[in-house]
Amino acid sequence: MSLTEDFLIQAEEQKVVEAILTAEKQTSGEIRVHIEEHSDVEVIKRAQQIFYQLEMQNTSARNGVLFYIGVRDRSFAIIGDSGIDQVVPADFWECTKEVVIQHFKNKKFSQGLQEGVLRAGEQLKHFFPVTGENRDELPNEITRS
């Protein structure tokens, strides 16, 4: 198995996907998780590349959020689309990032992602509340490369 496959066992992955579903019920925002073994590109730039590869910029309110993990590099980033960046404070993701990192330091990867995703949904609902039909615009499964 590869590092990306070993990062979360199937049951842990399912719990992260359930956290995404729960978080997205509170907001029109869309959340995805991507796990990659290694990249030579700086973590934020790589997360941005993956964001566009996954076509996350195609949400109607430009409110997609990506949790990016570089397993071998021990890198992690949370990035949001332009619709989010236009309305939230500059340090918007810092508290969510810290929650995830604290769990990662203790090798509780699934728990860190679950709590981070749920926290992101909680924060996003203030800026992107559910109005009318809350259509799921992006897939919820974890992607890997």
Backbone as a printed PyTorch tensor [residue, N CA C, xyz], in Angstrom:
tensor([[[  0.8320,  -1.1890,   0.0000],
         [  0.0000,   0.0000,   0.0000],
         [  0.8740,   1.2480,   0.0000]],

        [[  0.3300,   2.3100,  -0.5400],
         [  1.0610,   3.5730,  -0.5860],
         [  0.8230,   4.3700,   0.6970]],

        [[  1.6310,   5.3960,   0.8790],
         [  1.4590,   6.2580,   2.0440],
         [  0.0790,   6.9070,   2.0720]],

        [[ -0.4470,   7.2540,   0.9010],
         [ -1.7630,   7.9090,   0.8650],
         [ -2.8680,   6.9350,   1.2500]],

        [[ -2.7070,   5.6640,   0.8960],
         [ -3.7140,   4.6590,   1.2580],
         [ -3.6250,   4.2970,   2.7270]],

        [[ -2.4030,   4.3270,   3.2770],
         [ -2.1990,   3.9930,   4.6850],
         [ -2.5600,   5.1330,   5.6230]],

        [[ -2.6830,   6.3360,   5.1110],
         [ -2.9230,   7.5080,   5.9530],
         [ -4.2250,   7.3750,   6.7380]],

        [[ -5.2650,   6.8680,   6.0860],
         [ -6.5570,   6.6150,   6.7400],
         [ -7.0250,   5.2210,   6.3440]],

        [[ -7.4250,   4.4240,   7.3230],
         [ -8.0420,   3.1490,   6.9780],
         [ -9.4650,   3.4420,   6.5050]],

        [[-10.1060,   2.4670,   5.9000],
         [-11.4150,   2.6860,   5.2880],
         [-12.4470,   3.2300,   6.2750]],

        [[-12.4750,   2.6860,   7.4900],
         [-13.4560,   3.1530,   8.4890],
         [-13.1890,   4.6040,   8.8630]],

        [[-11.9090,   4.9790,   8.9700],
         [-11.5600,   6.3690,   9.2980],
         [-11.9430,   7.3020,   8.1540]],

        [[-11.6830,   6.8540,   6.9450],
         [-12.0440,   7.6510,   5.7750],
         [-13.5470,   7.8930,   5.7340]],

        [[-14.3260,   6.8650,   6.0390],
         [-15.7770,   7.0080,   6.0400],
         [-16.2220,   8.0380,   7.0730]],

        [[-15.5660,   8.0750,   8.2190],
         [-15.9120,   9.0590,   9.2480],
         [-15.6040,  10.4810,   8.7780]],

        [[-14.5290,  10.6430,   8.0320],
         [-14.2000,  11.9670,   7.4860],
         [-15.2570,  12.3790,   6.4670]],

        [[-15.6620,  11.4560,   5.6070],
         [-16.7000,  11.7490,   4.6180],
         [-18.0110,  12.1070,   5.3300]],

        [[-18.3460,  11.3920,   6.3950],
         [-19.5500,  11.7200,   7.1690],
         [-19.4440,  13.1160,   7.7790]],

        [[-18.2470,  13.4960,   8.2200],
         [-18.0380,  14.8520,   8.7590],
         [-18.2580,  15.8930,   7.6620]],

        [[-17.8070,  15.5930,   6.4480],
         [-18.0290,  16.5130,   5.3200],
         [-19.5330,  16.6850,   5.0910]],

        [[-20.2490,  15.5800,   5.0590],
         [-21.7050,  15.6370,   4.8490],
         [-22.3850,  16.4430,   5.9440]],

        [[-21.9930,  16.2330,   7.1820],
         [-22.5690,  16.9650,   8.3170],
         [-22.2590,  18.4490,   8.2120]],

        [[-21.0060,  18.7670,   7.9250],
         [-20.6000,  20.1750,   7.8180],
         [-21.3510,  20.8780,   6.7010]],

        [[-21.5170,  20.2060,   5.5750],
         [-22.1660,  20.8300,   4.4220],
         [-23.6750,  20.9980,   4.6070]],

        [[-24.2560,  20.3390,   5.5920],
         [-25.6820,  20.5530,   5.8850],
         [-25.9150,  21.9240,   6.5160]],

        [[-24.8660,  22.5120,   7.1140],
         [-24.9710,  23.7880,   7.8110],
         [-24.7090,  24.9890,   6.9160]],

        [[-24.1410,  24.7520,   5.7370],
         [-23.6540,  25.8400,   4.9040],
         [-23.8000,  25.4960,   3.4260]],

        [[-23.8060,  26.5150,   2.6080],
         [-23.7780,  26.2720,   1.1660],
         [-22.3440,  26.0250,   0.6900]],

        [[-21.3740,  26.1850,   1.5940],
         [-19.9740,  25.9180,   1.2630],
         [-19.7550,  24.4490,   0.9440]],

        [[-18.7140,  24.1880,   0.1740],
         [-18.3700,  22.8330,  -0.2310],
         [-16.9650,  22.5040,   0.2750]],

        [[-16.8150,  21.3470,   0.8940],
         [-15.5510,  20.9570,   1.5210],
         [-15.0450,  19.6730,   0.8840]],

        [[-13.7380,  19.6670,   0.5950],
         [-13.1010,  18.4570,   0.0630],
         [-11.8050,  18.2130,   0.8010]],

        [[-11.3630,  16.9550,   0.7830],
         [-10.0900,  16.5530,   1.3750],
         [ -9.2860,  15.8440,   0.2980]],

        [[ -8.0180,  16.2340,   0.1760],
         [ -7.1280,  15.5960,  -0.7920],
         [ -5.8480,  15.1740,  -0.0700]],

        [[ -5.4430,  13.9200,  -0.3000],
         [ -4.2380,  13.3620,   0.3100],
         [ -3.2510,  13.0310,  -0.7990]],

        [[ -2.0270,  13.4970,  -0.6250],
         [ -0.9900,  13.2720,  -1.6280],
         [  0.2670,  12.7690,  -0.9190]],

        [[  0.9860,  11.8780,  -1.5820],
         [  2.1920,  11.3380,  -0.9480],
         [  3.2820,  12.3930,  -0.8570]],

        [[  3.5920,  13.0650,  -1.9640],
         [  4.7110,  14.0090,  -1.9880],
         [  4.5410,  15.0080,  -3.1260]],

        [[  5.0320,  16.2020,  -2.8800],
         [  5.1170,  17.2130,  -3.9300],
         [  6.3620,  18.0570,  -3.6940]],

        [[  7.0030,  18.4480,  -4.7750],
         [  8.1600,  19.3430,  -4.6790],
         [  7.7270,  20.8020,  -4.6160]],

        [[  6.4380,  21.0410,  -4.7910],
         [  5.8990,  22.3970,  -4.8100],
         [  5.5370,  22.8100,  -3.3810]],

        [[  5.7510,  24.0730,  -3.0400],
         [  5.4040,  24.6110,  -1.7210],
         [  3.9340,  24.3160,  -1.4410]],

        [[  3.6050,  24.0180,  -0.1720],
         [  2.3180,  23.4440,   0.1960],
         [  1.1140,  24.2930,  -0.2410]],

        [[  1.1530,  25.5950,  -0.0490],
         [  0.0010,  26.4300,  -0.4410],
         [ -0.1590,  26.4250,  -1.9570]],

        [[  0.9320,  26.5490,  -2.6790],
         [  0.8520,  26.5180,  -4.1490],
         [  0.3350,  25.1670,  -4.6330]],

        [[  0.7840,  24.0890,  -3.9880],
         [  0.3230,  22.7670,  -4.3900],
         [ -1.1680,  22.5970,  -4.0830]],

        [[ -1.5980,  23.0780,  -2.9200],
         [ -3.0190,  23.0090,  -2.5800],
         [ -3.8480,  23.7700,  -3.6060]],

        [[ -3.3430,  24.9220,  -4.0500],
         [ -4.0570,  25.7000,  -5.0670],
         [ -4.1320,  24.9360,  -6.3850]],

        [[ -3.0480,  24.2660,  -6.7550],
         [ -3.0590,  23.4630,  -7.9830],
         [ -4.1180,  22.3530,  -7.8940]],

        [[ -4.1380,  21.6530,  -6.7720],
         [ -5.1110,  20.5740,  -6.5760],
         [ -6.5290,  21.1350,  -6.5830]],

        [[ -6.7170,  22.2840,  -5.9390],
         [ -8.0220,  22.9520,  -5.8960],
         [ -8.5740,  23.1080,  -7.3190]],

        [[ -7.7330,  23.5790,  -8.2320],
         [ -8.1820,  23.7780,  -9.6160],
         [ -8.2880,  22.4650, -10.3870]],

        [[ -7.4170,  21.4980, -10.0920],
         [ -7.5380,  20.1840, -10.7350],
         [ -8.8710,  19.5260, -10.3800]],

        [[ -9.3150,  19.7280,  -9.1420],
         [-10.5840,  19.1580,  -8.6920],
         [-11.7810,  20.0220,  -9.1040]],

        [[-11.5050,  21.1160,  -9.8160],
         [-12.5180,  22.0490, -10.3190],
         [-13.3830,  22.6040,  -9.1890]],

        [[-12.7510,  22.8850,  -8.0680],
         [-13.4780,  23.4090,  -6.9110],
         [-13.8870,  24.8620,  -7.0910]],

        [[-13.3220,  25.5340,  -8.0660],
         [-13.6800,  26.9240,  -8.3590],
         [-15.0340,  27.0240,  -9.0650]],

        [[-15.6500,  25.9030,  -9.3470],
         [-16.8990,  25.9060, -10.1060],
         [-18.1580,  25.9440,  -9.2430]],

        [[-18.0350,  26.2170,  -7.9610],
         [-19.2400,  26.3470,  -7.1460],
         [-19.8960,  27.6890,  -7.4500]],

        [[-21.1920,  27.7540,  -7.3120],
         [-21.9170,  28.9700,  -7.6940],
         [-21.5220,  30.1830,  -6.8610]],

        [[-21.2090,  29.9910,  -5.5800],
         [-20.8300,  31.1180,  -4.7170],
         [-19.3180,  31.2180,  -4.5260]],

        [[-18.5680,  30.3940,  -5.2810],
         [-17.1000,  30.3680,  -5.1440],
         [-16.7210,  30.1580,  -3.6730]],

        [[-17.3520,  29.1570,  -3.0460],
         [-17.1550,  28.9160,  -1.6220],
         [-16.6910,  27.4930,  -1.3180]],

        [[-15.7990,  26.9880,  -2.1610],
         [-15.1950,  25.6860,  -1.9180],
         [-14.0180,  25.8080,  -0.9670]],

        [[-13.8100,  24.7530,  -0.1690],
         [-12.7020,  24.6950,   0.7880],
         [-11.9730,  23.3770,   0.5930]],

        [[-10.6480,  23.4530,   0.5110],
         [ -9.8380,  22.2490,   0.3630],
         [ -8.9450,  22.0590,   1.5730]],

        [[ -8.9990,  20.8460,   2.1350],
         [ -8.0410,  20.3940,   3.1390],
         [ -7.0190,  19.5530,   2.3760]],

        [[ -5.7840,  20.0140,   2.3180],
         [ -4.7220,  19.3290,   1.5680],
         [ -3.7070,  18.7400,   2.5380]],

        [[ -3.3650,  17.4560,   2.3430],
         [ -2.3750,  16.7900,   3.1780],
         [ -1.2940,  16.2070,   2.2850]],

        [[ -0.0400,  16.5300,   2.5620],
         [  1.1230,  15.9080,   1.9360],
         [  1.7210,  14.9470,   2.9500]],

        [[  1.5150,  13.6530,   2.7750],
         [  1.8380,  12.6720,   3.8090],
         [  3.3420,  12.6020,   4.0800]],

        [[  4.1290,  12.3020,   3.0710],
         [  5.5750,  12.1570,   3.2920],
         [  6.2060,  13.4770,   3.6910]],

        [[  5.6820,  14.5680,   3.1540],
         [  6.2360,  15.8940,   3.4380],
         [  5.7760,  16.4490,   4.7790]],

        [[  4.7760,  15.7910,   5.3730],
         [  4.1600,  16.2730,   6.6170],
         [  3.6900,  17.7170,   6.4530]],

        [[  3.0060,  17.9230,   5.3420],
         [  2.4940,  19.2670,   5.0400],
         [  0.9760,  19.2510,   5.0700]],

        [[  0.4300,  20.4130,   5.4090],
         [ -1.0150,  20.5340,   5.5290],
         [ -1.4080,  21.9710,   5.2320]],

        [[ -2.5150,  22.1250,   4.4990],
         [ -3.0250,  23.4630,   4.2040],
         [ -4.5400,  23.4060,   4.0890]],

        [[ -5.1630,  24.5170,   4.4310],
         [ -6.5890,  24.7150,   4.1810],
         [ -6.6800,  25.9610,   3.3210]],

        [[ -7.3390,  25.8250,   2.1780],
         [ -7.5290,  27.0100,   1.3300],
         [ -8.9940,  27.1130,   0.9310]],

        [[ -9.4320,  28.3500,   0.7590],
         [-10.7940,  28.6080,   0.3300],
         [-10.7980,  29.3640,  -0.9820]],

        [[-11.8900,  29.2930,  -1.6850],
         [-12.0440,  29.9660,  -2.9740],
         [-12.2090,  31.4710,  -2.7730]],

        [[-12.2310,  32.1910,  -3.8730],
         [-12.2770,  33.6590,  -3.8310],
         [-13.5210,  34.2060,  -3.1520]],

        [[-14.6490,  33.5170,  -3.2570],
         [-15.8700,  33.9760,  -2.5980],
         [-15.7110,  34.0060,  -1.0890]],

        [[-14.9740,  33.0620,  -0.5590],
         [-14.7120,  33.0220,   0.8760],
         [-13.7040,  34.1050,   1.2440]],

        [[-12.6100,  34.1560,   0.4930],
         [-11.5400,  35.1190,   0.8020],
         [-12.0250,  36.5620,   0.7940]],

        [[-13.0640,  36.8590,   0.0170],
         [-13.5830,  38.2310,  -0.0620],
         [-14.3620,  38.6540,   1.1760]],

        [[-14.8440,  37.6930,   1.9700],
         [-15.7270,  38.0570,   3.0900],
         [-15.2160,  37.6690,   4.4750]],

        [[-14.1510,  36.8910,   4.5510],
         [-13.6770,  36.4460,   5.8640],
         [-12.3910,  37.1760,   6.2460]],

        [[-12.0730,  37.2390,   7.5510],
         [-10.8110,  37.8500,   7.9780],
         [ -9.6140,  37.0540,   7.4670]],

        [[ -8.4650,  37.6820,   7.4090],
         [ -7.2490,  37.0640,   6.8690],
         [ -6.8460,  35.7960,   7.6250]],

        [[ -7.0920,  35.7460,   8.9140],
         [ -6.6870,  34.5880,   9.7170],
         [ -7.8340,  33.5850,   9.9160]],

        [[ -8.7970,  33.6060,   9.0280],
         [-10.0200,  32.8070,   9.1570],
         [ -9.7510,  31.3200,   9.3880]],

        [[ -8.7740,  30.7450,   8.7090],
         [ -8.5340,  29.3080,   8.7880],
         [ -7.5750,  28.9100,   9.9000]],

        [[ -6.9460,  29.8650,  10.5670],
         [ -5.9030,  29.5410,  11.5460],
         [ -6.3920,  28.6550,  12.6890]],

        [[ -7.5340,  28.9700,  13.2880],
         [ -8.0090,  28.1590,  14.4200],
         [ -8.3810,  26.7470,  13.9600]],

        [[ -8.9320,  26.6310,  12.7650],
         [ -9.2610,  25.3040,  12.2240],
         [ -7.9870,  24.5220,  11.9470]],

        [[ -7.0200,  25.1970,  11.3580],
         [ -5.7350,  24.5630,  11.0500],
         [ -5.0600,  24.0680,  12.3250]],

        [[ -5.1040,  24.8490,  13.3840],
         [ -4.4790,  24.4600,  14.6490],
         [ -5.1290,  23.2170,  15.2490]],

        [[ -6.4490,  23.1290,  15.1630],
         [ -7.1600,  21.9410,  15.6640],
         [ -6.6630,  20.6960,  14.9390]],

        [[ -6.5730,  20.7850,  13.6220],
         [ -6.1350,  19.6460,  12.8180],
         [ -4.6930,  19.2860,  13.1560]],

        [[ -3.8210,  20.2550,  13.1940],
         [ -2.4020,  20.0050,  13.4340],
         [ -2.1670,  19.3690,  14.8030]],

        [[ -2.8850,  19.8090,  15.8270],
         [ -2.7190,  19.2100,  17.1570],
         [ -3.0360,  17.7150,  17.1200]],

        [[ -4.0690,  17.3340,  16.4120],
         [ -4.3910,  15.9060,  16.2890],
         [ -3.3570,  15.1800,  15.4380]],

        [[ -2.8980,  15.8190,  14.3610],
         [ -1.8940,  15.1960,  13.5030],
         [ -0.6140,  14.9140,  14.2930]],

        [[ -0.2290,  15.8300,  15.1740],
         [  0.9840,  15.6360,  15.9800],
         [  0.8690,  14.3860,  16.8350]],

        [[ -0.3340,  14.0060,  17.1990],
         [ -0.5760,  12.8060,  17.9960],
         [ -0.9830,  11.6110,  17.1370]],

        [[ -0.7680,  11.7490,  15.8250],
         [ -1.0790,  10.6880,  14.8550],
         [ -2.5570,  10.3120,  14.8290]],

        [[ -3.4160,  11.2480,  15.1900],
         [ -4.8690,  11.0630,  15.1320],
         [ -5.3820,  11.7900,  13.8870]],

        [[ -5.0240,  11.2380,  12.7360],
         [ -5.2860,  11.9140,  11.4670],
         [ -6.7800,  12.0250,  11.1600]],

        [[ -7.4980,  10.9330,  11.3330],
         [ -8.9270,  10.9570,  11.0550],
         [ -9.6470,  11.9180,  11.9920]],

        [[ -9.3240,  11.8500,  13.2680],
         [ -9.9730,  12.7340,  14.2320],
         [ -9.6720,  14.1980,  13.9170]],

        [[ -8.4410,  14.4850,  13.5480],
         [ -8.0750,  15.8510,  13.1930],
         [ -8.8540,  16.3580,  11.9960]],

        [[ -8.9650,  15.5240,  10.9730],
         [ -9.7230,  15.9340,   9.7850],
         [-11.2030,  16.0860,  10.0990]],

        [[-11.7520,  15.1590,  10.8650],
         [-13.1690,  15.2570,  11.2230],
         [-13.4530,  16.5620,  11.9590]],

        [[-12.6630,  16.8410,  12.9820],
         [-12.8950,  18.0530,  13.7650],
         [-12.6510,  19.3090,  12.9340]],

        [[-11.6340,  19.2770,  12.0780],
         [-11.3570,  20.4280,  11.2230],
         [-12.4760,  20.6910,  10.2330]],

        [[-12.9720,  19.6380,   9.6180],
         [-14.0610,  19.7680,   8.6500],
         [-15.3250,  20.2940,   9.3340]],

        [[-15.6550,  19.7310,  10.4910],
         [-16.8480,  20.1870,  11.2130],
         [-16.7020,  21.6530,  11.6390]],

        [[-15.5150,  22.0240,  12.0630],
         [-15.2700,  23.4130,  12.4580],
         [-15.3870,  24.3430,  11.2460]],

        [[-14.8840,  23.8990,  10.1070],
         [-14.9960,  24.7060,   8.8870],
         [-16.4620,  24.9310,   8.5320]],

        [[-17.2700,  23.8780,   8.6190],
         [-18.7050,  24.0190,   8.3470],
         [-19.3600,  24.9930,   9.3010]],

        [[-18.9910,  24.9050,  10.5670],
         [-19.5350,  25.7990,  11.5900],
         [-19.1660,  27.2570,  11.2920]],

        [[-17.9330,  27.4830,  10.8860],
         [-17.4930,  28.8450,  10.5780],
         [-18.1420,  29.3640,   9.2880]],

        [[-18.2170,  28.5000,   8.2830],
         [-18.7620,  28.9200,   6.9940],
         [-20.2390,  29.2750,   7.0540]],

        [[-20.9790,  28.6420,   7.9570],
         [-22.4230,  28.8990,   7.9950],
         [-22.7350,  30.3570,   8.2980]],

        [[-21.8250,  31.0610,   8.9520],
         [-22.0450,  32.4800,   9.2610],
         [-21.9380,  33.3550,   8.0100]],

        [[-21.1090,  32.9420,   7.0690],
         [-20.8870,  33.7150,   5.8500],
         [-21.6510,  33.1510,   4.6580]],

        [[-21.8970,  31.8460,   4.6900],
         [-22.5780,  31.1640,   3.5910],
         [-23.6680,  30.2430,   4.1550]],

        [[-24.7240,  30.8420,   4.7030],
         [-25.8020,  30.0240,   5.2730],
         [-26.5670,  29.2860,   4.1730]],

        [[-27.2470,  28.2620,   4.5880],
         [-28.0980,  27.5290,   3.6600],
         [-29.3180,  28.3930,   3.3700]],

        [[-29.5930,  28.6220,   2.1020],
         [-30.7940,  29.3510,   1.6880],
         [-31.4520,  28.5430,   0.5790]],

        [[-32.6780,  28.1560,   0.7840],
         [-33.3760,  27.3460,  -0.2150],
         [-32.7710,  25.9600,  -0.3050]],

        [[-32.6930,  25.4580,  -1.5140],
         [-32.1370,  24.1300,  -1.7430],
         [-30.6270,  24.1700,  -1.5180]],

        [[-30.1210,  23.2450,  -0.7260],
         [-28.6850,  23.1720,  -0.4510],
         [-28.0860,  22.0740,  -1.3190]],

        [[-27.8990,  22.4080,  -2.5840],
         [-27.3950,  21.4430,  -3.5640],
         [-25.9420,  21.0910,  -3.2870]],

        [[-25.6080,  19.8230,  -3.3660],
         [-24.2350,  19.3570,  -3.2000],
         [-23.5260,  19.5360,  -4.5430]],

        [[-22.6760,  20.5480,  -4.6330],
         [-22.0660,  20.9020,  -5.9150],
         [-20.7890,  20.1410,  -6.2280]],

        [[-20.1400,  19.5850,  -5.2010],
         [-18.8830,  18.8590,  -5.4040],
         [-18.9560,  17.5010,  -4.7330]],

        [[-18.2150,  16.5200,  -5.2560],
         [-18.1930,  15.2020,  -4.6090],
         [-17.6420,  15.3100,  -3.1910]],

        [[-18.0260,  14.3860,  -2.3360],
         [-17.5960,  14.4180,  -0.9410],
         [-16.4780,  13.4340,  -0.6270]],

        [[-16.1850,  12.5300,  -1.5460],
         [-15.1670,  11.5360,  -1.2510],
         [-13.7720,  12.1570,  -1.1850]],

        [[-12.9070,  11.4940,  -0.4650],
         [-11.5130,  11.9250,  -0.3560],
         [-10.8010,  11.5600,  -1.6420]],

        [[-10.0090,  12.4810,  -2.1560],
         [ -9.2370,  12.2200,  -3.3680],
         [ -7.7730,  12.0270,  -2.9900]],

        [[ -7.0610,  11.3380,  -3.8740],
         [ -5.6320,  11.0290,  -3.6400],
         [ -4.8480,  11.1770,  -4.9310]],

        [[ -3.5840,  11.5200,  -4.7450],
         [ -2.6570,  11.4840,  -5.9030],
         [ -1.2810,  11.1160,  -5.4250]]])
